[in-house]
Amino acid sequence: MSCTCLFGKGTLTCHCAACHVTFTGAESFDRHQTIENGKVVCRDPATWMKDDGDPLFMAYRETPDGKPVWGRYRPDLPQRTFPVPA
């Protein structure tokens, strides 16, 4: 499977070839996938919330093609906002 997304470089960057979302590391990448009915399902990091209502992920930076790079939510860092795709 090949992917034409421009997600940048870095030893801690993980890009999902299934949903084409980029993460700051393997832990965040692994957390975005769940097993439902025996199949791997990618969850949208922008909509996944913790039990206390805080987001599980936040956008840390931008890929070269302008898409967010997601990582674990940290309330001490500013949240990046990106336009909602049409």
N, CA, C and O atoms as a GROMACS GRO file, in nm:
protein
  344
    1MET      N    1   0.085  -0.118   0.000
    1MET     CA    2   0.000   0.000   0.000
    1MET      C    3   0.089   0.123   0.000
    1MET      O    4   0.183   0.131   0.080
    2SER      N    5   0.063   0.216  -0.086
    2SER     CA    6   0.140   0.340  -0.087
    2SER      C    7   0.048   0.456  -0.051
    2SER      O    8  -0.073   0.450  -0.068
    3CYS      N    9   0.111   0.560  -0.002
    3CYS     CA   10   0.037   0.678   0.041
    3CYS      C   11   0.107   0.800  -0.017
    3CYS      O   12   0.229   0.809  -0.012
    4THR      N   13   0.031   0.891  -0.071
    4THR     CA   14   0.089   1.011  -0.130
    4THR      C   15   0.080   1.132  -0.037
    4THR      O   16   0.108   1.244  -0.080
    5CYS      N   17   0.041   1.111   0.088
    5CYS     CA   18   0.031   1.222   0.184
    5CYS      C   19   0.170   1.278   0.213
    5CYS      O   20   0.269   1.204   0.217
    6LEU      N   21   0.177   1.408   0.233
    6LEU     CA   22   0.300   1.473   0.274
    6LEU      C   23   0.294   1.496   0.424
    6LEU      O   24   0.235   1.594   0.471
    7PHE      N   25   0.354   1.405   0.500
    7PHE     CA   26   0.342   1.416   0.645
    7PHE      C   27   0.471   1.453   0.715
    7PHE      O   28   0.476   1.452   0.838
    8GLY      N   29   0.574   1.486   0.642
    8GLY     CA   30   0.698   1.531   0.702
    8GLY      C   31   0.787   1.417   0.744
    8GLY      O   32   0.762   1.300   0.713
    9LYS      N   33   0.892   1.454   0.816
    9LYS     CA   34   0.991   1.356   0.859
    9LYS      C   35   1.007   1.364   1.009
    9LYS      O   36   0.963   1.459   1.073
   10GLY      N   37   1.069   1.264   1.064
   10GLY     CA   38   1.097   1.262   1.207
   10GLY      C   39   1.087   1.122   1.261
   10GLY      O   40   1.003   1.043   1.218
   11THR      N   41   1.173   1.091   1.355
   11THR     CA   42   1.174   0.956   1.410
   11THR      C   43   1.051   0.927   1.494
   11THR      O   44   1.020   0.811   1.518
   12LEU      N   45   0.980   1.030   1.539
   12LEU     CA   46   0.862   1.009   1.622
   12LEU      C   47   0.731   1.032   1.548
   12LEU      O   48   0.625   1.033   1.610
   13THR      N   49   0.737   1.052   1.417
   13THR     CA   50   0.616   1.077   1.340
   13THR      C   51   0.558   0.945   1.290
   13THR      O   52   0.630   0.864   1.231
   14CYS      N   53   0.430   0.924   1.312
   14CYS     CA   54   0.360   0.803   1.264
   14CYS      C   55   0.242   0.847   1.178
   14CYS      O   56   0.164   0.934   1.217
   15HIS      N   57   0.230   0.787   1.061
   15HIS     CA   58   0.122   0.820   0.969
   15HIS      C   59   0.041   0.694   0.942
   15HIS      O   60   0.098   0.589   0.910
   16CYS      N   61  -0.091   0.704   0.955
   16CYS     CA   62  -0.178   0.589   0.935
   16CYS      C   63  -0.212   0.578   0.786
   16CYS      O   64  -0.273   0.668   0.729
   17ALA      N   65  -0.173   0.468   0.724
   17ALA     CA   66  -0.200   0.447   0.582
   17ALA      C   67  -0.348   0.418   0.558
   17ALA      O   68  -0.395   0.430   0.444
   18ALA      N   69  -0.422   0.381   0.662
   18ALA     CA   70  -0.565   0.351   0.646
   18ALA      C   71  -0.650   0.479   0.644
   18ALA      O   72  -0.734   0.494   0.556
   19CYS      N   73  -0.628   0.570   0.739
   19CYS     CA   74  -0.711   0.690   0.748
   19CYS      C   75  -0.635   0.818   0.713
   19CYS      O   76  -0.694   0.926   0.705
   20HIS      N   77  -0.504   0.806   0.692
   20HIS     CA   78  -0.419   0.918   0.649
   20HIS      C   79  -0.410   1.031   0.751
   20HIS      O   80  -0.401   1.148   0.714
   21VAL      N   81  -0.413   0.995   0.878
   21VAL     CA   82  -0.394   1.091   0.986
   21VAL      C   83  -0.252   1.072   1.040
   21VAL      O   84  -0.204   0.959   1.046
   22THR      N   85  -0.186   1.182   1.078
   22THR     CA   86  -0.049   1.178   1.126
   22THR      C   87  -0.045   1.207   1.276
   22THR      O   88  -0.121   1.290   1.326
   23PHE      N   89   0.044   1.135   1.346
   23PHE     CA   90   0.056   1.145   1.491
   23PHE      C   91   0.199   1.176   1.532
   23PHE      O   92   0.293   1.150   1.457
   24THR      N   93   0.214   1.231   1.652
   24THR     CA   94   0.345   1.269   1.704
   24THR      C   95   0.428   1.149   1.749
   24THR      O   96   0.548   1.164   1.771
   25GLY      N   97   0.368   1.032   1.763
   25GLY     CA   98   0.442   0.915   1.806
   25GLY      C   99   0.357   0.790   1.802
   25GLY      O  100   0.238   0.793   1.773
   26ALA      N  101   0.423   0.679   1.833
   26ALA     CA  102   0.358   0.547   1.824
   26ALA      C  103   0.244   0.531   1.924
   26ALA      O  104   0.144   0.466   1.893
   27GLU      N  105   0.257   0.588   2.044
   27GLU     CA  106   0.151   0.572   2.144
   27GLU      C  107   0.020   0.636   2.095
   27GLU      O  108  -0.086   0.574   2.104
   28SER      N  109   0.028   0.757   2.044
   28SER     CA  110  -0.092   0.824   1.993
   28SER      C  111  -0.148   0.750   1.872
   28SER      O  112  -0.269   0.733   1.859
   29PHE      N  113  -0.059   0.705   1.784
   29PHE     CA  114  -0.101   0.628   1.668
   29PHE      C  115  -0.177   0.503   1.710
   29PHE      O  116  -0.285   0.474   1.658
   30ASP      N  117  -0.121   0.429   1.804
   30ASP     CA  118  -0.185   0.306   1.852
   30ASP      C  119  -0.319   0.334   1.918
   30ASP      O  120  -0.414   0.257   1.900
   31ARG      N  121  -0.329   0.442   1.993
   31ARG     CA  122  -0.453   0.474   2.064
   31ARG      C  123  -0.568   0.511   1.970
   31ARG      O  124  -0.684   0.497   2.008
   32HIS      N  125  -0.538   0.558   1.849
   32HIS     CA  126  -0.645   0.603   1.758
   32HIS      C  127  -0.716   0.485   1.692
   32HIS      O  128  -0.819   0.504   1.628
   33GLN      N  129  -0.662   0.366   1.707
   33GLN     CA  130  -0.725   0.249   1.647
   33GLN      C  131  -0.788   0.162   1.755
   33GLN      O  132  -0.730   0.142   1.862
   34THR      N  133  -0.905   0.110   1.725
   34THR     CA  134  -0.974   0.018   1.814
   34THR      C  135  -1.016  -0.105   1.733
   34THR      O  136  -1.012  -0.103   1.610
   35ILE      N  137  -1.056  -0.209   1.802
   35ILE     CA  138  -1.106  -0.330   1.738
   35ILE      C  139  -1.257  -0.334   1.758
   35ILE      O  140  -1.305  -0.334   1.871
   36GLU      N  141  -1.330  -0.338   1.649
   36GLU     CA  142  -1.476  -0.349   1.654
   36GLU      C  143  -1.519  -0.462   1.562
   36GLU      O  144  -1.488  -0.461   1.443
   37ASN      N  145  -1.590  -0.558   1.618
   37ASN     CA  146  -1.635  -0.675   1.542
   37ASN      C  147  -1.519  -0.744   1.471
   37ASN      O  148  -1.534  -0.790   1.358
   38GLY      N  149  -1.404  -0.751   1.537
   38GLY     CA  150  -1.288  -0.820   1.483
   38GLY      C  151  -1.211  -0.743   1.378
   38GLY      O  152  -1.119  -0.798   1.317
   39LYS      N  153  -1.245  -0.617   1.354
   39LYS     CA  154  -1.177  -0.536   1.254
   39LYS      C  155  -1.114  -0.413   1.318
   39LYS      O  156  -1.168  -0.359   1.415
   40VAL      N  157  -1.002  -0.370   1.265
   40VAL     CA  158  -0.937  -0.248   1.313
   40VAL      C  159  -1.014  -0.128   1.258
   40VAL      O  160  -1.040  -0.120   1.138
   41VAL      N  161  -1.049  -0.037   1.346
   41VAL     CA  162  -1.123   0.084   1.310
   41VAL      C  163  -1.044   0.205   1.357
   41VAL      O  164  -1.002   0.211   1.473
   42CYS      N  165  -1.023   0.300   1.268
   42CYS     CA  166  -0.954   0.424   1.303
   42CYS      C  167  -1.056   0.522   1.359
   42CYS      O  168  -1.165   0.539   1.304
   43ARG      N  169  -1.020   0.585   1.470
   43ARG     CA  170  -1.108   0.686   1.531
   43ARG      C  171  -1.053   0.824   1.502
   43ARG      O  172  -0.931   0.845   1.506
   44ASP      N  173  -1.140   0.918   1.473
   44ASP     CA  174  -1.102   1.055   1.444
   44ASP      C  175  -1.047   1.120   1.571
   44ASP      O  176  -1.121   1.134   1.669
   45PRO      N  177  -0.919   1.159   1.573
   45PRO     CA  178  -0.862   1.215   1.695
   45PRO      C  179  -0.927   1.347   1.738
   45PRO      O  180  -0.920   1.383   1.855
   46ALA      N  181  -0.989   1.419   1.646
   46ALA     CA  182  -1.053   1.546   1.680
   46ALA      C  183  -1.180   1.527   1.762
   46ALA      O  184  -1.225   1.621   1.828
   47THR      N  185  -1.237   1.408   1.761
   47THR     CA  186  -1.365   1.386   1.830
   47THR      C  187  -1.355   1.293   1.950
   47THR      O  188  -1.455   1.270   2.018
   48TRP      N  189  -1.238   1.239   1.980
   48TRP     CA  190  -1.225   1.141   2.087
   48TRP      C  191  -1.201   1.212   2.220
   48TRP      O  192  -1.102   1.283   2.236
   49MET      N  193  -1.291   1.193   2.315
   49MET     CA  194  -1.282   1.258   2.446
   49MET      C  195  -1.253   1.157   2.557
   49MET      O  196  -1.290   1.040   2.547
   50LYS      N  197  -1.188   1.205   2.661
   50LYS     CA  198  -1.167   1.124   2.781
   50LYS      C  199  -1.294   1.126   2.865
   50LYS      O  200  -1.385   1.205   2.839
   51ASP      N  201  -1.301   1.040   2.965
   51ASP     CA  202  -1.419   1.032   3.052
   51ASP      C  203  -1.449   1.164   3.122
   51ASP      O  204  -1.565   1.193   3.152
   52ASP      N  205  -1.344   1.245   3.150
   52ASP     CA  206  -1.366   1.371   3.221
   52ASP      C  207  -1.405   1.486   3.127
   52ASP      O  208  -1.422   1.600   3.171
   53GLY      N  209  -1.419   1.457   2.996
   53GLY     CA  210  -1.460   1.558   2.900
   53GLY      C  211  -1.346   1.628   2.828
   53GLY      O  212  -1.370   1.698   2.730
   54ASP      N  213  -1.222   1.610   2.876
   54ASP     CA  214  -1.107   1.666   2.805
   54ASP      C  215  -1.082   1.585   2.679
   54ASP      O  216  -1.114   1.466   2.675
   55PRO      N  217  -1.026   1.648   2.575
   55PRO     CA  218  -0.993   1.572   2.455
   55PRO      C  219  -0.880   1.473   2.482
   55PRO      O  220  -0.795   1.498   2.567
   56LEU      N  221  -0.879   1.362   2.412
   56LEU     CA  222  -0.770   1.266   2.425
   56LEU      C  223  -0.649   1.312   2.344
   56LEU      O  224  -0.535   1.290   2.385
   57PHE      N  225  -0.675   1.375   2.230
   57PHE     CA  226  -0.568   1.420   2.142
   57PHE      C  227  -0.577   1.571   2.120
   57PHE      O  228  -0.681   1.633   2.140
   58MET      N  229  -0.465   1.629   2.077
   58MET     CA  230  -0.463   1.769   2.036
   58MET      C  231  -0.370   1.783   1.918
   58MET      O  232  -0.277   1.703   1.901
   59ALA      N  233  -0.393   1.884   1.836
   59ALA     CA  234  -0.309   1.911   1.720
   59ALA      C  235  -0.188   1.992   1.765
   59ALA      O  236  -0.202   2.102   1.820
   60TYR      N  237  -0.068   1.937   1.741
   60TYR     CA  238   0.055   2.002   1.784
   60TYR      C  239   0.118   2.089   1.677
   60TYR      O  240   0.170   2.198   1.706
   61ARG      N  241   0.114   2.042   1.556
   61ARG     CA  242   0.177   2.115   1.446
   61ARG      C  243   0.107   2.077   1.316
   61ARG      O  244   0.006   2.006   1.317
   62GLU      N  245   0.161   2.123   1.207
   62GLU     CA  246   0.101   2.103   1.076
   62GLU      C  247   0.195   2.020   0.988
   62GLU      O  248   0.317   2.035   0.998
   63THR      N  249   0.139   1.935   0.904
   63THR     CA  250   0.219   1.862   0.804
   63THR      C  251   0.253   1.958   0.690
   63THR      O  252   0.193   2.065   0.681
   64PRO      N  253   0.348   1.922   0.603
   64PRO     CA  254   0.379   2.009   0.489
   64PRO      C  255   0.258   2.039   0.401
   64PRO      O  256   0.256   2.143   0.334
   65ASP      N  257   0.158   1.950   0.399
   65ASP     CA  258   0.039   1.978   0.318
   65ASP      C  259  -0.075   2.041   0.399
   65ASP      O  260  -0.189   2.045   0.353
   66GLY      N  261  -0.044   2.089   0.521
   66GLY     CA  262  -0.140   2.168   0.598
   66GLY      C  263  -0.235   2.092   0.688
   66GLY      O  264  -0.329   2.152   0.740
   67LYS      N  265  -0.215   1.963   0.707
   67LYS     CA  266  -0.304   1.884   0.794
   67LYS      C  267  -0.246   1.876   0.934
   67LYS      O  268  -0.124   1.888   0.951
   68PRO      N  269  -0.330   1.856   1.035
   68PRO     CA  270  -0.279   1.853   1.173
   68PRO      C  271  -0.199   1.727   1.203
   68PRO      O  272  -0.224   1.620   1.148
   69VAL      N  273  -0.102   1.742   1.292
   69VAL     CA  274  -0.028   1.629   1.348
   69VAL      C  275  -0.076   1.616   1.492
   69VAL      O  276  -0.058   1.707   1.573
   70TRP      N  277  -0.137   1.502   1.524
   70TRP     CA  278  -0.203   1.481   1.653
   70TRP      C  279  -0.113   1.413   1.754
   70TRP      O  280  -0.030   1.328   1.720
   71GLY      N  281  -0.129   1.453   1.880
   71GLY     CA  282  -0.059   1.390   1.992
   71GLY      C  283  -0.151   1.388   2.113
   71GLY      O  284  -0.262   1.440   2.108
   72ARG      N  285  -0.102   1.328   2.222
   72ARG     CA  286  -0.181   1.322   2.344
   72ARG      C  287  -0.209   1.462   2.395
   72ARG      O  288  -0.122   1.549   2.390
   73TYR      N  289  -0.330   1.485   2.443
   73TYR     CA  290  -0.374   1.615   2.494
   73TYR      C  291  -0.289   1.656   2.613
   73TYR      O  292  -0.266   1.577   2.705
   74ARG      N  293  -0.244   1.781   2.611
   74ARG     CA  294  -0.172   1.841   2.723
   74ARG      C  295  -0.232   1.979   2.747
   74ARG      O  296  -0.217   2.068   2.664
   75PRO      N  297  -0.300   1.998   2.861
   75PRO     CA  298  -0.366   2.126   2.887
   75PRO      C  299  -0.269   2.243   2.902
   75PRO      O  300  -0.310   2.359   2.892
   76ASP      N  301  -0.140   2.214   2.925
   76ASP     CA  302  -0.043   2.322   2.942
   76ASP      C  303   0.009   2.377   2.810
   76ASP      O  304   0.085   2.474   2.809
   77LEU      N  305  -0.031   2.317   2.697
   77LEU     CA  306   0.013   2.363   2.566
   77LEU      C  307  -0.105   2.420   2.488
   77LEU      O  308  -0.218   2.374   2.504
   78PRO      N  309  -0.080   2.520   2.402
   78PRO     CA  310  -0.190   2.577   2.324
   78PRO      C  311  -0.240   2.479   2.218
   78PRO      O  312  -0.161   2.409   2.154
   79GLN      N  313  -0.370   2.474   2.200
   79GLN     CA  314  -0.434   2.388   2.100
   79GLN      C  315  -0.431   2.459   1.965
   79GLN      O  316  -0.469   2.575   1.954
   80ARG      N  317  -0.386   2.389   1.862
   80ARG     CA  318  -0.390   2.442   1.725
   80ARG      C  319  -0.528   2.417   1.668
   80ARG      O  320  -0.589   2.315   1.698
   81THR      N  321  -0.577   2.505   1.587
   81THR     CA  322  -0.705   2.484   1.520
   81THR      C  323  -0.682   2.478   1.370
   81THR      O  324  -0.596   2.548   1.316
   82PHE      N  325  -0.759   2.394   1.304
   82PHE     CA  326  -0.747   2.375   1.161
   82PHE      C  327  -0.885   2.383   1.100
   82PHE      O  328  -0.984   2.349   1.166
   83PRO      N  329  -0.895   2.427   0.975
   83PRO     CA  330  -1.026   2.432   0.911
   83PRO      C  331  -1.087   2.294   0.896
   83PRO      O  332  -1.015   2.196   0.874
   84VAL      N  333  -1.218   2.285   0.909
   84VAL     CA  334  -1.288   2.159   0.892
   84VAL      C  335  -1.294   2.128   0.742
   84VAL      O  336  -1.336   2.214   0.664
   85PRO      N  337  -1.252   2.004   0.700
   85PRO     CA  338  -1.257   1.972   0.558
   85PRO      C  339  -1.400   1.975   0.504
   85PRO      O  340  -1.494   1.940   0.575
   86ALA      N  341  -1.414   2.018   0.381
   86ALA     CA  342  -1.546   2.026   0.317
   86ALA      C  343  -1.597   1.890   0.276
   86ALA      O  344  -1.706   1.879   0.221
   0.00000   0.00000   0.00000
